[in-house]
Amino acid sequence: MSSATSARDRLVDAAQDLFAAQGVGPTSPRAVLAASGVGQGSLYHHFPTKHDLAVAAVGATVDDALARAMRTLDSDSPAIERLVAYLERPREAMAGCKIGRLTADQAVMDDDGLHDVVTAYFVRLLRALTQIFRETGLPDDVARDRAHAALAIIQGGYVLARATRDPGALAAAVRGFVGLLDQHPTPTPKENP
């Protein structure tokens, strides 16, 4: 890896960490520079504006999160096994969702480009989750509703964990949702008489 690529990567990595910890709005380029350990010239060479840095870092965070989710959701396992594996995978509950937290960052929500990147993350996850529920035989509208519920369980679980200072809250929310899946088998299509 060249030193230029290394400097860019270190800047993006530092920005990702700082944005997750304190948000895009309050994070200054100077803070990213200090955390990255690269020279000021490298920062402005790769990212002439804070917006350029934010687009790269938020995009990298979304790409990383989607890649991790899709490794589970797009596997060859049966649909419900993939869903449960995605829901139950280890998460740092107290850290919160790096993407979900961006929705509370006014600097992200006010910037159409950054907002679009965050929106694309959730749309792609919802599409993958909807497809899983379709594979179980659910009609499109029910599959979409269940996909929204599954994603809301994860996002809400993060919020509950942070609000109650209980890292087990996320796992409890997931267990509750998975338990409901077991109690309500997939409906079979009604036959016309």
Phi and psi in degrees as a GROMACS rama.xvg file:
@    title "Ramachandran Plot"
@    xaxis  label "Phi"
@    yaxis  label "Psi"
@TYPE xy
-73.3646  160.629  SER-2
-67.1505  -29.7362  SER-3
-66.5197  -44.287  ALA-4
-64.3705  -40.5278  THR-5
-62.8449  -42.7533  SER-6
-64.5077  -43.6843  ALA-7
-61.5234  -47.344  ARG-8
-61.1999  -40.0495  ASP-9
-66.3844  -37.4671  ARG-10
-64.4535  -45.4423  LEU-11
-64.2877  -44.5658  VAL-12
-59.6628  -45.6152  ASP-13
-63.5037  -42.4172  ALA-14
-63.7178  -41.7756  ALA-15
-57.8872  -47.7226  GLN-16
-62.9115  -46.0653  ASP-17
-68.1476  -39.2201  LEU-18
-64.4496  -38.3717  PHE-19
-67.4807  -35.8075  ALA-20
-79.9633  -40.0446  ALA-21
-131.26  -2.73185  GLN-22
95.8788  161.821  GLY-23
-72.0533  -47.3911  VAL-24
-54.2319  -52.9318  GLY-25
-76.9808  -9.50022  PRO-26
-87.0789  121.426  THR-27
-90.9159  153.358  SER-28
-56.7884  -33.5784  PRO-29
-62.4497  -39.5389  ARG-30
-66.1148  -40.7044  ALA-31
-64.0742  -43.4829  VAL-32
-58.311  -47.5137  LEU-33
-63.304  -42.2855  ALA-34
-70.4687  -30.0873  ALA-35
-80.1748  -28.0793  SER-36
77.0502  12.1313  GLY-37
-98.787  166.806  VAL-38
-77.9228  156.816  GLY-39
-59.2973  -35.8217  GLN-40
-61.3369  -36.9874  GLY-41
-66.0885  -39.6899  SER-42
-58.3106  -52.7045  LEU-43
-76.0533  -20.8204  TYR-44
-68.03  -46.9139  HIS-45
-83.3962  -33.8393  HIS-46
-136.679  88.7869  PHE-47
-59.471  -26.4921  PRO-48
-131.479  161.443  THR-49
-61.4625  -36.2665  LYS-50
-59.6718  -43.1488  HIS-51
-59.5281  -43.21  ASP-52
-65.0869  -42.7875  LEU-53
-62.9938  -42.8362  ALA-54
-60.8351  -44.201  VAL-55
-65.5342  -45.1  ALA-56
-72.1573  -44.3955  ALA-57
-64.9195  -41.377  VAL-58
-60.751  -41.5775  GLY-59
-66.3855  -39.5704  ALA-60
-63.0408  -44.3759  THR-61
-63.9686  -46.1978  VAL-62
-59.5675  -44.3595  ASP-63
-61.9428  -46.2885  ASP-64
-66.3363  -41.8782  ALA-65
-65.7449  -42.5314  LEU-66
-59.7117  -42.6107  ALA-67
-65.4562  -44.6476  ARG-68
-64.3917  -43.0901  ALA-69
-70.1038  -26.1804  MET-70
-58.6974  -35.2535  ARG-71
-85.6835  -48.7426  THR-72
-69.0919  -27.9754  LEU-73
-100.173  13.782  ASP-74
-73.3967  179.223  SER-75
-88.8296  2.05181  ASP-76
-68.8617  161.773  SER-77
-58.2455  153.405  PRO-78
-53.229  -53.2166  ALA-79
-66.7768  -34.1968  ILE-80
-62.294  -40.4214  GLU-81
-64.3643  -43.4849  ARG-82
-60.8858  -50.6399  LEU-83
-63.1316  -40.1063  VAL-84
-61.8041  -40.6219  ALA-85
-64.3828  -47.8299  TYR-86
-64.9724  -39.1872  LEU-87
-90.7854  -1.99015  GLU-88
-61.7288  149.203  ARG-89
-61.5311  134.361  PRO-90
-136.337  149.63  ARG-91
-84.5709  87.0704  GLU-92
-56.5499  -40.821  ALA-93
-73.675  -20.9069  MET-94
-76.9058  -24.8824  ALA-95
78.8724  166.533  GLY-96
-77.5908  124.874  CYS-97
-60.8023  -32.9859  LYS-98
-82.1805  -44.8514  ILE-99
-57.4163  -38.1202  GLY-100
-66.0412  -27.2903  ARG-101
-65.831  -24.2843  LEU-102
-70.2262  -17.2383  THR-103
-95.1575  -0.359145  ALA-104
-92.4735  108.924  ASP-105
-59.9458  -32.7645  GLN-106
-63.0555  -34.4628  ALA-107
-74.8781  -46.1631  VAL-108
-67.9739  -27.6694  MET-109
-82.7409  -12.1117  ASP-110
-103.589  111.964  ASP-111
-55.557  -40.98  ASP-112
-63.4912  -46.4004  GLY-113
-69.5228  -41.3299  LEU-114
-59.4395  -42.3234  HIS-115
-62.1054  -37.5373  ASP-116
-64.679  -43.8111  VAL-117
-66.1583  -44.203  VAL-118
-59.2566  -43.9981  THR-119
-59.3379  -35.3554  ALA-120
-59.8008  -52.6561  TYR-121
-67.7533  -37.5683  PHE-122
-62.2139  -43.5369  VAL-123
-66.1163  -42.5682  ARG-124
-63.1077  -44.555  LEU-125
-60.6127  -39.5224  LEU-126
-62.022  -45.0742  ARG-127
-65.9238  -42.5391  ALA-128
-67.332  -39.4886  LEU-129
-60.5762  -42.4904  THR-130
-61.7006  -39.117  GLN-131
-61.6699  -46.4081  ILE-132
-66.5187  -33.0932  PHE-133
-63.0092  -39.1948  ARG-134
-61.143  -23.3772  GLU-135
-83.3559  -2.37638  THR-136
100.26  5.07553  GLY-137
-75.3366  146.088  LEU-138
-66.4747  159.723  PRO-139
-53.051  -46.5594  ASP-140
-66.6333  -39.1472  ASP-141
-69.538  -40.8067  VAL-142
-60.3904  -42.5325  ALA-143
-63.4596  -43.8351  ARG-144
-60.7377  -44.0598  ASP-145
-67.3543  -35.3274  ARG-146
-62.8116  -44.1354  ALA-147
-60.6046  -42.6763  HIS-148
-63.6097  -43.0144  ALA-149
-62.1093  -44.0885  ALA-150
-69.0414  -36.7886  LEU-151
-65.7421  -32.2681  ALA-152
-60.9349  -44.8545  ILE-153
-66.164  -51.4081  ILE-154
-62.9684  -44.0592  GLN-155
-66.4675  -34.5664  GLY-156
-62.7572  -40.6185  GLY-157
-60.4526  -46.4103  TYR-158
-61.6748  -46.0392  VAL-159
-61.9289  -41.4453  LEU-160
-61.291  -45.9857  ALA-161
-69.2205  -41.4648  ARG-162
-66.988  -38.7862  ALA-163
-94.7092  -3.63177  THR-164
55.688  36.9547  ARG-165
-125.18  101.814  ASP-166
-62.2491  -19.0761  PRO-167
-75.7262  -11.5051  GLY-168
-62.8526  -39.3928  ALA-169
-64.2388  -47.2589  LEU-170
-62.2308  -38.2214  ALA-171
-64.2562  -42.0277  ALA-172
-61.7245  -43.147  ALA-173
-64.889  -46.6951  VAL-174
-57.7271  -42.2412  ARG-175
-61.4212  -43.3213  GLY-176
-67.5227  -44.8568  PHE-177
-62.5685  -38.2031  VAL-178
-61.3846  -37.7771  GLY-179
-66.2369  -34.7984  LEU-180
-61.8573  -40.353  LEU-181
-68.0438  -32.9426  ASP-182
-78.4007  -24.0974  GLN-183
-118.87  88.946  HIS-184
-61.4815  160.312  PRO-185
-60.287  125.661  THR-186
-68.5587  145.665  PRO-187
-94.185  146.299  THR-188
-61.1266  140.816  PRO-189
-76.0968  139.825  LYS-190
-91.7961  145.185  GLU-191
-80.5854  135.535  ASN-192
